[in-house]
């Protein structure tokens, strides 16, 4: 049974400089809509094999899979089920929701999220260990249900950066504290096949075009102390799909970007 994990396309929140979390009404931006349309071609012959599409209840995931669902019907004459799954929703960031990323850098919890995410619990929200538990349980349950009568089916799960990272970490047999080493970009494809004895991670963060991160800019001597080493921190919520990194000191050509 094979699941194609798709992160939603770039959203308006990804360039806003804030942590959108579960805020309703966060749509794809122009690039995100193009990414959603391109997803059909990027999946190639897999489109005809897809038995179902499961997704997070948030708008940006619904908009990401809409062109794919339409293409499956057009190409195969089948209407595959679209399953909305609460346990694939974005992390509940609690009181961090809608706060500017640059302000969150100063929070003591930021370092915990980076260095010991299994212990991180967002104020008035959920912990990353809870996120992994619900997401992995949902993916494994759906894989049993959507894999087809003989278990050979291919299905799609559209979710969010940190959620997908937690699922891949589990599939790799790695501790959650290593999940910040995984990069999941907007509209990226990751593939996991769940075998009888173990999962097999076949693809991670495939964007159809090789993505090489830019080197961090040199930090000025007067940068705030909490920014020390921040250029190497993982991005909460996943990469933004823009060249700007909110964890790096902003310059005239580089302004902070946000999550979604």
Secondary structure, 3 states (H helix, E strand, C coil): CEEEEEECCCEHHHHCCECCCCCCCCCECHHHHHHHHHHHHHHHHHHHHEEEEEECCCHHHHHHHHHHHHHHHHHHCCCCEEEECHHHCCCCCHHHCCCEHHHHCCCHHHHHHHHCHHHCECCCCCEHHHHHHHHHHHHHHHHHHHCCCCCCCEEEEEECHHHHHHHHHHHCCCCHHHHHHCCCCCCCEEEEEECCCCEEEEEEEECCCCCCCCCCCCCCCCCCHHHCCHHHCCCCCCCCCCCCCCCCCCECCECCCCCC
